[in-house]
């Protein structure tokens, strides 16, 4: 696989417990469908779905558009990670993969940590607390 940014040969590298194609020059990486959720900090929900759901696929970005390095399924589209983060990723509709430029996984993980911390700080509304208590009694 060739890096869409530097045209260098991307190599398989170990990231967490996954092997992904990464560029030795620009540090960008290709993540197949499902790998973004697997590599991101521990979180609730589906990051890939929340990134793609209702996205406009029209985001200005310093990086030029590129063809998917994995499937060649056409030009990858620009999506904003998890809405209003300013982290613009390249997404392939054909194979469901993402190209992350160097440092974007670190930025995603910082955002996920912030969201998870904010979620712990916000108490459940009284009605939800009541439903959880009743569910515990029924279970």
Protein Blocks (a to p, Z undefined) as FASTA:
>chain_A
ZZfklopacddddehjbccdddfklopacddehklmmmmccdedjfklmmmgopahiacd
fbdcdddfklonaccddddehihnlpacdddfknopacddehklmmmmmmmmmmmmmmmm
pccdfklmmmmmmmmmmZZ
